[in-house]
Amino acid sequence: AKNEVRAAERRLAEAREEVRKREEELERYRVWRPEEENRRYDAILGEAMSLDDVAEFRASLGALAEGEQEREQAVAEAEKNVARKEQEVNTAREAVAAARKEAAKIEAHRDIWLTEAKKEAERQEDLEMEEFKAPAGQSDES
């Protein structure tokens, strides 16, 4: 059970690292996106464009916005995964606690059984000793 706790804690650490990476990626994208939009606007500034070109340009800007949303979604999914991994760690820790409690119960019962077995052995020994004793009123000389 302790191994499961360690494994669950390792998976939790990995999940937290994934959140950190996703958040960094999102922040880099949020810095890059406005710069890219400005570059694209600068590229078409003063250009004659057909309606199809304008529609394509707007679609490319929409794709940039979708890219940010996808990265936000990836962060949210990674955070949900962390929550699941935290629950797994808690479950594993509860299993360890239950195993310890069960082991303590078994140990307590073992002590009781050993005490009872010792008493029974002493009782048997006393009975055997009484069998070897001569009956009252009889002597060894008769």
C-alpha positions in Angstrom: 0.0 0.0 0.0 2.9 2.3 0.7 4.2 1.7 -2.8 0.9 2.7 -4.2 1.0 6.0 -2.2 4.5 6.7 -3.6 3.3 5.9 -7.1 0.2 8.0 -6.8 2.3 10.9 -5.4 4.7 10.5 -8.4 1.7 10.6 -10.8 0.4 13.7 -9.0 3.8 15.5 -9.4 3.8 14.6 -13.1 0.3 16.0 -13.5 1.3 19.2 -11.7 4.3 19.5 -14.0 2.0 19.1 -17.0 -0.2 22.0 -15.7 2.8 24.2 -15.4 3.9 23.4 -18.9 0.4 24.0 -20.3 0.2 27.3 -18.5 3.6 28.4 -19.8 2.6 27.4 -23.3 -0.6 29.5 -22.9 1.3 32.5 -21.6 3.8 32.3 -24.5 0.8 32.1 -27.0 -0.9 35.1 -25.3 2.3 37.1 -25.9 2.8 35.8 -29.4 -0.8 36.2 -30.6 -1.1 40.0 -30.6 2.3 40.3 -32.1 1.2 37.9 -34.9 -2.0 39.7 -35.4 -0.1 43.0 -35.8 2.3 41.4 -38.3 -0.7 40.2 -40.3 -2.4 43.6 -40.2 0.8 45.3 -41.2 1.2 42.8 -44.1 -2.2 43.8 -45.6 -2.1 47.5 -44.7 -2.5 49.5 -47.9 -3.1 46.3 -50.0 -6.1 46.0 -52.3 -8.0 42.9 -51.2 -10.9 41.0 -52.6 -13.8 39.9 -50.4 -12.4 36.4 -50.4 -9.0 37.6 -49.3 -10.7 39.6 -46.5 -12.7 36.5 -45.4 -9.5 34.4 -45.5 -7.7 37.0 -43.4 -10.5 37.1 -40.8 -10.5 33.3 -40.7 -6.8 33.3 -40.0 -7.4 35.7 -37.1 -10.2 33.4 -35.9 -7.8 30.5 -36.0 -5.4 32.4 -33.8 -8.2 33.0 -31.3 -9.1 29.3 -31.5 -5.5 28.4 -30.8 -5.7 30.3 -27.5 -8.9 28.7 -26.6 -7.4 25.2 -27.3 -4.5 26.1 -25.0 -6.9 27.3 -22.3 -8.8 24.0 -22.6 -5.5 22.1 -22.3 -4.8 23.9 -19.1 -8.3 23.2 -17.7 -7.9 19.5 -18.7 -4.5 19.3 -17.0 -6.0 20.9 -13.9 -8.8 18.3 -13.8 -6.2 15.6 -14.1 -4.4 17.0 -11.1 -7.6 16.9 -9.1 -8.0 13.2 -10.1 -4.4 12.5 -9.1 -4.9 14.2 -5.8 -7.9 12.0 -5.1 -5.9 8.9 -6.0 -3.2 10.0 -3.5 -5.9 10.5 -0.8 -7.4 7.1 -1.6 -4.0 5.4 -1.5 -3.3 7.1 1.9 -6.6 6.0 3.2 -5.8 2.4 2.1 -2.5 2.6 4.0 -4.3 3.9 7.1 -6.9 1.1 6.9 -4.2 -1.5 6.4 -2.4 -0.1 9.5 -5.6 -0.2 11.5 -6.3 -3.8 10.4 -2.7 -4.8 11.2 -3.1 -3.3 14.7 -6.4 -5.3 15.2 -4.7 -8.5 14.1 -1.8 -7.8 16.4 -4.2 -7.2 19.3 -6.1 -10.4 18.6 -2.8 -12.3 18.3 -1.8 -11.1 21.7 -5.1 -12.2 23.1 -4.8 -15.6 21.4 -1.3 -16.1 22.7 -2.4 -15.2 26.3 -5.3 -17.6 26.0 -3.1 -20.3 24.6 -0.6 -19.8 27.4 -3.4 -20.1 30.0 -4.7 -23.2 28.4 -1.2 -24.8 28.3 -0.7 -24.0 32.0 -4.1 -25.5 32.8 -3.2 -28.6 30.8 0.1 -28.8 32.7 -1.7 -28.4 36.0 -4.1 -31.3 35.0 -1.2 -33.5 34.1 0.6 -32.7 37.3 -2.6 -33.7 39.3 -2.8 -37.0 37.4 0.7 -37.9 38.6 0.0 -37.0 42.2 -1.1 -39.8 44.4 -4.7 -39.9 45.5 -5.3 -38.4 48.9 -5.0 -40.8 51.8 -2.8 -43.3 49.9 0.8 -43.5 50.5 3.6 -44.8 48.3 4.4 -47.5 50.8 1.2 -49.5 50.4 
